[in-house]
């Protein structure tokens, strides 16, 4: 079992829809959770960063972490064609330990 | 946010030659950097952890003699692909933590290597 599981998609939604991206993880030591957006042929861009359980909102993006169920979510409101990218969830236990990534979900927002 | 810069962003080389990729943290010091490899339509594969002033830690299956990593300063790590072959063609990406005990890991723009 991978430490971070993510549905690879692809996920296709119409413009304006609410997008829900999800990951599960198995390592109870993970304390930090991130979402990255990666456009084709570019390095990943840090979108959201959350410590422990809870919600974090930034504009149209909301990240949720439920440590009791080991579930990570990213919601995108009013999705735009420019949101079309691959979204990677990631988790990490702290210190300078390596980050564990999900496989990424490819999202396409159709105009 | 913090900036991590990679150079070159794109390189083509002949089989048998060596290629060096630089990774710089532009506005912060990075004692630890990570090098990833990414194949088309696949996720990131961690190759090695680069530690300033000490030897890199390689992941299982990564040839340390082929992928030489040097982290000579707090703002620069280099990856040298030695005696490159076509199968080494890939997208190489570096990353660095903004600070200790933070999950804010920032990535460079990536370097696309094509070996002819």
Interface residues (C-beta under 8 A of the other chain):
Chain A: X31 X32 X33 X34 X36 X41 X42 X43 X44 X45 X46 X49 X51 X88 X90 X91 X92 X94 X95 X96 X98 X99 X101 X102 X103 X104
Chain B: X1 X4 X6 X31 X32 X34 X42 X43 X44 X46 X49 X91 X93 X95 X97 X100 X101 X102 X103 X104 X105 X106 X107 X108 X109 X110 X112
